[in-house]
Amino acid sequence: MHVSIRIQGHLDLLWQEWLEGLEIVHEEEGTSKLSGMLADQAALYGVLTKIDHLSLTLLSLERSETRPQEG
């Protein structure tokens, strides 16, 4: 499944590997977008648990079975 998670603040890019390899992109609004493919819902819950343990503010979560078309 493809996920796109937006959190408050700019997360250090070094966390990318620990967050199941989700790509971290810093956005101008002072937020970070984490996106990429996860194996299943259990992996998604694992990432959300890590976000919670880091005391990050979750702003949005989008999930789809396939990667969205770009453009």
N, C-alpha and C positions, 0 to 999 in steps of 0.2 A: 504494500500500500504506500501511496505517496502522502506525506504530511507537510504542512506548512504551519509553523508555530511562531507567533510574534510575542516577544517579551519586552518589558520596560527596561531600558538601559542598554549599554553596549557591553555584551558578553565577550570576554577575552577569547580570541580565536583558538587558543590552546585547548579549550574545552571541547572542541569539535570531535576529537576522537572519543572522548569519554561519553559524549552524547550520541553514540551509535553512528558516528560519521556524518551526522546531519551538517550540511553546509551552513555556516554562520555568516550572515551579511549584516553589516551595520547600516542602518537607515538614518536619513537626515533628521527625522523627528526624535532622535534619541532612543530609538528602539532597535532591537535585533530580530532578524528573521532567521529561523532555523528551518531548513527544508531538505527533503530527500526521501529516499525509499527506506521503509522499515519492513521487516519480515512479516509481522502480524500485530494484532492488537496488544498482545503481551509486551512486545518491544515498545509500543507506544506508551503503555502504562509505565514501563521502566524509565523512559525518557521523562515523562511527566513527574515521576517520583523524584528523579534527580533535580529537575527544575525546582520542585518544592523544597528539597533539602538545601538548595543554594539560596533559598528565600527570595526567589525571583518572582516578579509579578507577571502572571500570564495574561496577555491581552486578547489573543485569539488563537483558535486552532481550526484548521481545515484538513479534512482527510478525504482522499479519493482512492479508488482501486487502481488507477493508472496515473501516470505523471501528466499534469495539465499541458495542453498545447501552448507553446510560446508564440507570441506575435500578435 
